[in-house]
């Protein structure tokens, strides 16, 4: 095996939710491996802001799109615009709403399902169809530990991420034989905006850290290696799996 297996030179990666956090780290890692980046977030600047600068500093091209992932028409239009160019699709855009299930507003449920699941299927459908025509491509979803577990006070988020695990398998079953690999990454407890409330709760933070064998919160950069692996030739015989990157949480 050589490092050429992980070389993404000449490939174009579409990364949603790339303006910050995990999506930012994945986009940067893919660019470092040689990929040009097309990024989309709800407030993504055309020049990419900081992620755009990082990508260009790595010698790769960058293109930014502002896309509201609650708006199906906007997502479909974005899919139409990039489908013919995407060798890699990273479905990372997401949101979370926290409230006990008995009090969880239905509009929050709709928002989370639209952003975390429906928009990701719509975009995968557009990009995946073009990949099938070309006979190859890589699709990567950002799943969650709550793809496997129930969570607390996040019924919409848990449902959406559980469904992402199923969607990953469903698409892989249809597309693996036609050269399109579909897989997912399940981040553990990563120090991002989505986990700020947990990290600021001393009791909850302590209970989480006590279960993580690595003994620390993950960093967004910890997801980069898995993203490059699933985007590269090194994973050509990997399909339909969700890989935890969690410091050992799931093995505890």
C-alpha positions as YAML, in Angstrom:
chain: A
units: angstrom
residues:
- id: 1
  name: UNK
  ca: [0.00, 0.00, 0.00]
- id: 2
  name: UNK
  ca: [1.25, 3.48, -0.82]
- id: 3
  name: UNK
  ca: [0.10, 6.92, 0.23]
- id: 4
  name: UNK
  ca: [-1.11, 7.41, -3.37]
- id: 5
  name: UNK
  ca: [-4.25, 5.58, -2.29]
- id: 6
  name: UNK
  ca: [-5.19, 8.69, -0.32]
- id: 7
  name: UNK
  ca: [-4.29, 11.22, -3.03]
- id: 8
  name: UNK
  ca: [-7.29, 13.31, -4.09]
- id: 9
  name: UNK
  ca: [-5.50, 15.42, -6.69]
- id: 10
  name: UNK
  ca: [-7.82, 16.29, -9.55]
- id: 11
  name: UNK
  ca: [-10.97, 15.53, -7.56]
- id: 12
  name: UNK
  ca: [-13.64, 18.02, -6.57]
- id: 13
  name: UNK
  ca: [-15.33, 17.70, -3.19]
- id: 14
  name: UNK
  ca: [-18.66, 19.31, -2.32]
- id: 15
  name: UNK
  ca: [-18.78, 19.87, 1.45]
- id: 16
  name: UNK
  ca: [-21.92, 21.19, 3.15]
- id: 17
  name: UNK
  ca: [-21.73, 22.95, 6.48]
- id: 18
  name: UNK
  ca: [-18.08, 23.80, 5.76]
- id: 19
  name: UNK
  ca: [-18.05, 27.29, 7.22]
- id: 20
  name: UNK
  ca: [-17.13, 26.06, 10.71]
- id: 21
  name: UNK
  ca: [-16.67, 23.06, 12.98]
- id: 22
  name: UNK
  ca: [-16.56, 19.55, 11.58]
- id: 23
  name: UNK
  ca: [-17.36, 20.59, 8.01]
- id: 24
  name: UNK
  ca: [-14.54, 23.14, 8.08]
- id: 25
  name: UNK
  ca: [-12.08, 20.48, 9.27]
- id: 26
  name: UNK
  ca: [-13.22, 17.97, 6.66]
- id: 27
  name: UNK
  ca: [-12.94, 20.50, 3.84]
- id: 28
  name: UNK
  ca: [-9.45, 21.48, 4.96]
- id: 29
  name: UNK
  ca: [-8.33, 17.85, 5.20]
- id: 30
  name: UNK
  ca: [-9.71, 17.03, 1.75]
- id: 31
  name: UNK
  ca: [-7.94, 20.06, 0.28]
- id: 32
  name: UNK
  ca: [-4.69, 19.02, 1.97]
- id: 33
  name: UNK
  ca: [-5.07, 15.64, 0.24]
- id: 34
  name: UNK
  ca: [-5.41, 17.41, -3.11]
- id: 35
  name: UNK
  ca: [-9.13, 18.05, -3.66]
- id: 36
  name: UNK
  ca: [-10.66, 21.27, -4.90]
- id: 37
  name: UNK
  ca: [-13.54, 22.40, -2.67]
- id: 38
  name: UNK
  ca: [-17.07, 23.56, -3.33]
- id: 39
  name: UNK
  ca: [-18.58, 24.57, 0.02]
- id: 40
  name: UNK
  ca: [-22.13, 25.36, 1.02]
- id: 41
  name: UNK
  ca: [-23.55, 26.67, 4.28]
- id: 42
  name: UNK
  ca: [-26.47, 28.90, 5.16]
- id: 43
  name: UNK
  ca: [-24.15, 31.90, 5.52]
- id: 44
  name: UNK
  ca: [-21.21, 30.76, 3.39]
- id: 45
  name: UNK
  ca: [-19.36, 33.63, 1.77]
- id: 46
  name: UNK
  ca: [-18.62, 33.35, -1.95]
- id: 47
  name: UNK
  ca: [-14.88, 33.64, -1.26]
- id: 48
  name: UNK
  ca: [-15.21, 31.19, 1.63]
- id: 49
  name: UNK
  ca: [-13.99, 33.41, 4.43]
- id: 50
  name: UNK
  ca: [-11.51, 31.53, 6.60]
- id: 51
  name: UNK
  ca: [-12.08, 28.09, 5.05]
- id: 52
  name: UNK
  ca: [-11.65, 29.62, 1.60]
- id: 53
  name: UNK
  ca: [-8.32, 31.09, 2.65]
- id: 54
  name: UNK
  ca: [-7.16, 27.79, 4.10]
- id: 55
  name: UNK
  ca: [-8.08, 25.88, 0.95]
- id: 56
  name: UNK
  ca: [-6.36, 28.37, -1.36]
- id: 57
  name: UNK
  ca: [-3.27, 28.39, 0.87]
- id: 58
  name: UNK
  ca: [-3.10, 24.63, 0.25]
- id: 59
  name: UNK
  ca: [-2.99, 25.31, -3.48]
- id: 60
  name: UNK
  ca: [-6.53, 24.19, -4.25]
- id: 61
  name: UNK
  ca: [-9.48, 26.08, -5.72]
- id: 62
  name: UNK
  ca: [-12.47, 27.12, -3.63]
- id: 63
  name: UNK
  ca: [-16.04, 28.02, -4.49]
- id: 64
  name: UNK
  ca: [-18.60, 29.10, -1.88]
- id: 65
  name: UNK
  ca: [-22.41, 28.96, -1.98]
- id: 66
  name: UNK
  ca: [-24.95, 30.27, 0.52]
- id: 67
  name: UNK
  ca: [-27.67, 27.59, 0.73]
- id: 68
  name: UNK
  ca: [-30.56, 27.44, 3.20]
- id: 69
  name: UNK
  ca: [-30.87, 23.72, 3.91]
- id: 70
  name: UNK
  ca: [-34.40, 24.24, 5.23]
- id: 71
  name: UNK
  ca: [-35.44, 25.26, 1.71]
- id: 72
  name: UNK
  ca: [-35.86, 22.21, -0.53]
- id: 73
  name: UNK
  ca: [-35.95, 24.24, -3.73]
- id: 74
  name: UNK
  ca: [-32.65, 25.91, -2.80]
- id: 75
  name: UNK
  ca: [-31.06, 22.54, -2.05]
- id: 76
  name: UNK
  ca: [-32.26, 21.03, -5.33]
- id: 77
  name: UNK
  ca: [-30.99, 24.07, -7.26]
- id: 78
  name: UNK
  ca: [-27.60, 23.75, -5.58]
- id: 79
  name: UNK
  ca: [-27.55, 20.05, -6.42]
- id: 80
  name: UNK
  ca: [-28.26, 20.81, -10.07]
- id: 81
  name: UNK
  ca: [-25.44, 23.37, -10.09]
- id: 82
  name: UNK
  ca: [-22.74, 21.06, -8.70]
- id: 83
  name: UNK
  ca: [-23.78, 17.52, -9.64]
- id: 84
  name: UNK
  ca: [-21.74, 17.38, -12.82]
- id: 85
  name: UNK
  ca: [-18.55, 18.43, -11.03]
- id: 86
  name: UNK
  ca: [-18.72, 16.53, -7.75]
- id: 87
  name: UNK
  ca: [-16.42, 13.53, -7.39]
- id: 88
  name: UNK
  ca: [-16.98, 13.59, -3.62]
- id: 89
  name: UNK
  ca: [-20.02, 14.73, -1.64]
- id: 90
  name: UNK
  ca: [-19.77, 15.32, 2.09]
- id: 91
  name: UNK
  ca: [-23.26, 15.72, 3.55]
- id: 92
  name: UNK
  ca: [-22.38, 17.49, 6.76]
- id: 93
  name: UNK
  ca: [-24.79, 20.44, 7.13]
- id: 94
  name: UNK
  ca: [-26.93, 19.98, 10.19]
- id: 95
  name: UNK
  ca: [-28.72, 21.54, 13.12]
- id: 96
  name: UNK
  ca: [-29.85, 20.54, 16.61]
- id: 97
  name: UNK
  ca: [-32.69, 21.66, 18.89]
- id: 98
  name: UNK
  ca: [-32.78, 20.71, 22.55]
- id: 99
  name: UNK
  ca: [-36.03, 20.32, 24.52]
- id: 100
  name: UNK
  ca: [-37.70, 17.43, 26.38]
- id: 101
  name: UNK
  ca: [-39.79, 15.30, 24.04]
- id: 102
  name: UNK
  ca: [-43.08, 16.21, 25.74]
- id: 103
  name: UNK
  ca: [-42.34, 19.89, 25.17]
- id: 104
  name: UNK
  ca: [-40.45, 19.72, 21.87]
- id: 105
  name: UNK
  ca: [-42.08, 22.20, 19.45]
- id: 106
  name: UNK
  ca: [-43.25, 20.55, 16.25]
- id: 107
  name: UNK
  ca: [-41.69, 23.34, 14.21]
- id: 108
  name: UNK
  ca: [-38.31, 22.39, 15.73]
- id: 109
  name: UNK
  ca: [-38.91, 18.78, 14.72]
- id: 110
  name: UNK
  ca: [-39.69, 19.85, 11.15]
- id: 111
  name: UNK
  ca: [-36.62, 22.09, 10.96]
- id: 112
  name: UNK
  ca: [-34.23, 19.40, 12.18]
- id: 113
  name: UNK
  ca: [-35.65, 16.70, 9.90]
- id: 114
  name: UNK
  ca: [-35.59, 19.05, 6.89]
- id: 115
  name: UNK
  ca: [-31.97, 20.10, 7.44]
- id: 116
  name: UNK
  ca: [-30.45, 16.87, 8.73]
- id: 117
  name: UNK
  ca: [-32.28, 14.32, 6.59]
- id: 118
  name: UNK
  ca: [-34.53, 15.54, 3.79]
- id: 119
  name: UNK
  ca: [-32.05, 18.04, 2.35]
- id: 120
  name: UNK
  ca: [-29.30, 15.44, 2.48]
- id: 121
  name: UNK
  ca: [-31.36, 12.93, 0.54]
- id: 122
  name: UNK
  ca: [-32.32, 15.56, -2.04]
- id: 123
  name: UNK
  ca: [-28.69, 16.59, -2.55]
- id: 124
  name: UNK
  ca: [-27.46, 12.98, -2.63]
- id: 125
  name: UNK
  ca: [-30.11, 12.14, -5.21]
- id: 126
  name: UNK
  ca: [-28.94, 14.90, -7.56]
- id: 127
  name: UNK
  ca: [-25.22, 14.35, -7.09]
- id: 128
  name: UNK
  ca: [-25.54, 10.57, -6.90]
- id: 129
  name: UNK
  ca: [-27.40, 10.39, -10.22]
- id: 130
  name: UNK
  ca: [-24.54, 12.21, -11.95]
- id: 131
  name: UNK
  ca: [-21.98, 9.94, -10.26]
- id: 132
  name: UNK
  ca: [-23.87, 6.88, -11.47]
- id: 133
  name: UNK
  ca: [-23.78, 8.21, -15.03]
- id: 134
  name: UNK
  ca: [-20.00, 8.66, -14.76]
- id: 135
  name: UNK
  ca: [-19.55, 5.28, -13.06]
- id: 136
  name: UNK
  ca: [-17.95, 6.45, -9.83]
- id: 137
  name: UNK
  ca: [-18.02, 8.74, -6.83]
- id: 138
  name: UNK
  ca: [-17.86, 8.99, -3.05]
- id: 139
  name: UNK
  ca: [-20.67, 10.12, -0.76]
- id: 140
  name: UNK
  ca: [-20.02, 10.66, 2.94]
- id: 141
  name: UNK
  ca: [-22.68, 11.50, 5.52]
- id: 142
  name: UNK
  ca: [-22.01, 12.98, 8.95]
- id: 143
  name: UNK
  ca: [-23.90, 10.69, 11.29]
- id: 144
  name: UNK
  ca: [-23.65, 10.82, 15.11]
- id: 145
  name: UNK
  ca: [-23.33, 8.69, 18.21]
- id: 146
  name: UNK
  ca: [-27.10, 9.15, 18.25]
- id: 147
  name: UNK
  ca: [-27.25, 7.08, 15.08]
- id: 148
  name: UNK
  ca: [-26.73, 4.24, 17.58]
- id: 149
  name: UNK
  ca: [-28.14, 5.69, 20.82]
- id: 150
  name: UNK
  ca: [-31.19, 7.63, 21.94]
- id: 151
  name: UNK
  ca: [-29.79, 10.77, 23.49]
- id: 152
  name: UNK
  ca: [-31.61, 13.08, 25.91]
- id: 153
  name: UNK
  ca: [-33.81, 16.05, 25.00]
- id: 154
  name: UNK
  ca: [-33.01, 15.79, 21.27]
- id: 155
  name: UNK
  ca: [-35.78, 13.64, 19.75]
- id: 156
  name: UNK
  ca: [-35.65, 15.29, 16.32]
- id: 157
  name: UNK
  ca: [-31.87, 15.18, 16.11]
- id: 158
  name: UNK
  ca: [-31.72, 11.55, 17.22]
- id: 159
  name: UNK
  ca: [-34.38, 10.56, 14.72]
- id: 160
  name: UNK
  ca: [-32.63, 12.37, 11.88]
- id: 161
  name: UNK
  ca: [-29.24, 10.85, 12.67]
- id: 162
  name: UNK
  ca: [-30.69, 7.36, 13.11]
- id: 163
  name: UNK
  ca: [-32.26, 7.79, 9.69]
- id: 164
  name: UNK
  ca: [-28.93, 8.88, 8.22]
- id: 165
  name: UNK
  ca: [-27.51, 5.51, 9.23]
- id: 166
  name: UNK
  ca: [-30.33, 3.78, 7.37]
- id: 167
  name: UNK
  ca: [-30.06, 6.06, 4.34]
- id: 168
  name: UNK
  ca: [-26.34, 5.32, 4.12]
- id: 169
  name: UNK
  ca: [-27.09, 1.60, 3.90]
- id: 170
  name: UNK
  ca: [-29.99, 2.04, 1.47]
- id: 171
  name: UNK
  ca: [-27.98, 4.11, -1.00]
- id: 172
  name: UNK
  ca: [-24.96, 1.82, -0.67]
- id: 173
  name: UNK
  ca: [-27.11, -1.21, -1.46]
- id: 174
  name: UNK
  ca: [-28.26, 0.39, -4.71]
- id: 175
  name: UNK
  ca: [-25.08, 2.16, -5.79]
- id: 176
  name: UNK
  ca: [-22.02, 0.17, -4.62]
- id: 177
  name: UNK
  ca: [-22.18, -2.14, -7.64]
- id: 178
  name: UNK
  ca: [-22.15, 0.88, -9.93]
- id: 179
  name: UNK
  ca: [-18.98, 2.45, -8.53]
- id: 180
  name: UNK
  ca: [-20.46, 4.88, -6.00]
- id: 181
  name: UNK
  ca: [-19.38, 4.33, -2.41]
- id: 182
  name: UNK
  ca: [-21.75, 5.63, 0.27]
- id: 183
  name: UNK
  ca: [-20.59, 5.67, 3.89]
- id: 184
  name: UNK
  ca: [-20.93, 7.77, 7.04]
- id: 185
  name: UNK
  ca: [-18.80, 9.08, 9.87]
- id: 186
  name: UNK
  ca: [-20.22, 9.23, 13.39]
- id: 187
  name: UNK
  ca: [-18.39, 11.90, 15.38]
- id: 188
  name: UNK
  ca: [-18.20, 11.40, 19.11]
- id: 189
  name: UNK
  ca: [-18.38, 14.28, 21.57]
- id: 190
  name: UNK
  ca: [-16.57, 16.98, 19.60]
- id: 191
  name: UNK
  ca: [-15.85, 20.48, 20.91]
- id: 192
  name: UNK
  ca: [-18.08, 22.47, 18.53]
- id: 193
  name: UNK
  ca: [-20.98, 24.91, 18.84]
- id: 194
  name: UNK
  ca: [-23.42, 21.98, 18.95]
- id: 195
  name: UNK
  ca: [-21.87, 20.65, 22.17]
- id: 196
  name: UNK
  ca: [-21.23, 23.97, 23.89]
- id: 197
  name: UNK
  ca: [-24.19, 23.57, 26.24]
- id: 198
  name: UNK
  ca: [-22.94, 20.14, 27.30]
- id: 199
  name: UNK
  ca: [-19.39, 21.35, 27.88]
- id: 200
  name: UNK
  ca: [-20.65, 24.26, 29.97]
- id: 201
  name: UNK
  ca: [-22.69, 21.90, 32.19]
- id: 202
  name: UNK
  ca: [-20.06, 20.76, 34.70]
- id: 203
  name: UNK
  ca: [-21.90, 17.60, 35.78]
- id: 204
  name: UNK
  ca: [-22.79, 16.52, 32.24]
- id: 205
  name: UNK
  ca: [-19.32, 17.28, 30.90]
- id: 206
  name: UNK
  ca: [-17.72, 15.25, 33.67]
- id: 207
  name: UNK
  ca: [-20.02, 12.26, 33.07]
- id: 208
  name: UNK
  ca: [-19.24, 12.35, 29.35]
- id: 209
  name: UNK
  ca: [-15.48, 12.54, 29.85]
- id: 210
  name: UNK
  ca: [-15.58, 9.68, 32.35]
- id: 211
  name: UNK
  ca: [-16.95, 7.39, 29.63]
- id: 212
  name: UNK
  ca: [-14.53, 8.38, 26.84]
- id: 213
  name: UNK
  ca: [-11.47, 6.09, 26.98]
- id: 214
  name: UNK
  ca: [-9.36, 8.76, 25.25]
- id: 215
  name: UNK
  ca: [-10.12, 11.03, 28.21]
- id: 216
  name: UNK
  ca: [-10.84, 14.19, 26.21]
- id: 217
  name: UNK
  ca: [-13.39, 15.92, 24.05]
- id: 218
  name: UNK
  ca: [-12.68, 15.41, 20.37]
- id: 219
  name: UNK
  ca: [-11.51, 18.19, 18.12]
- id: 220
  name: UNK
  ca: [-13.02, 18.85, 14.70]
- id: 221
  name: UNK
  ca: [-9.64, 18.05, 13.16]
- id: 222
  name: UNK
  ca: [-9.98, 14.49, 14.47]
- id: 223
  name: UNK
  ca: [-12.53, 13.88, 11.68]
- id: 224
  name: UNK
  ca: [-10.20, 14.80, 8.83]
- id: 225
  name: UNK
  ca: [-8.45, 11.46, 8.47]
- id: 226
  name: UNK
  ca: [-11.69, 9.48, 8.25]
- id: 227
  name: UNK
  ca: [-13.04, 11.90, 5.66]
- id: 228
  name: UNK
  ca: [-9.95, 11.54, 3.47]
- id: 229
  name: UNK
  ca: [-10.07, 7.74, 3.80]
- id: 230
  name: UNK
  ca: [-13.73, 7.52, 2.73]
- id: 231
  name: UNK
  ca: [-13.17, 10.01, -0.10]
- id: 232
  name: UNK
  ca: [-10.14, 8.19, -1.51]
- id: 233
  name: UNK
  ca: [-9.32, 5.01, -3.42]
- id: 234
  name: UNK
  ca: [-8.26, 3.47, -0.11]
- id: 235
  name: UNK
  ca: [-11.95, 2.87, 0.67]
- id: 236
  name: UNK
  ca: [-13.06, 1.51, -2.71]
- id: 237
  name: UNK
  ca: [-14.34, -1.73, -1.11]
- id: 238
  name: UNK
  ca: [-16.01, 0.01, 1.85]
- id: 239
  name: UNK
  ca: [-19.76, 0.56, 1.46]
- id: 240
  name: UNK
  ca: [-22.73, 1.15, 3.73]
- id: 241
  name: UNK
  ca: [-20.82, 1.55, 6.98]
- id: 242
  name: UNK
  ca: [-20.90, 4.19, 9.70]
- id: 243
  name: UNK
  ca: [-17.46, 4.68, 11.23]
- id: 244
  name: UNK
  ca: [-17.39, 6.08, 14.78]
- id: 245
  name: UNK
  ca: [-14.65, 8.63, 15.47]
- id: 246
  name: UNK
  ca: [-15.36, 8.92, 19.15]
- id: 247
  name: UNK
  ca: [-12.29, 8.37, 21.30]
- id: 248
  name: UNK
  ca: [-13.57, 4.88, 22.12]
- id: 249
  name: UNK
  ca: [-17.04, 5.86, 23.39]
- id: 250
  name: UNK
  ca: [-18.90, 3.12, 21.50]
- id: 251
  name: UNK
  ca: [-16.50, 0.45, 22.69]
- id: 252
  name: UNK
  ca: [-16.95, 1.30, 26.35]
...
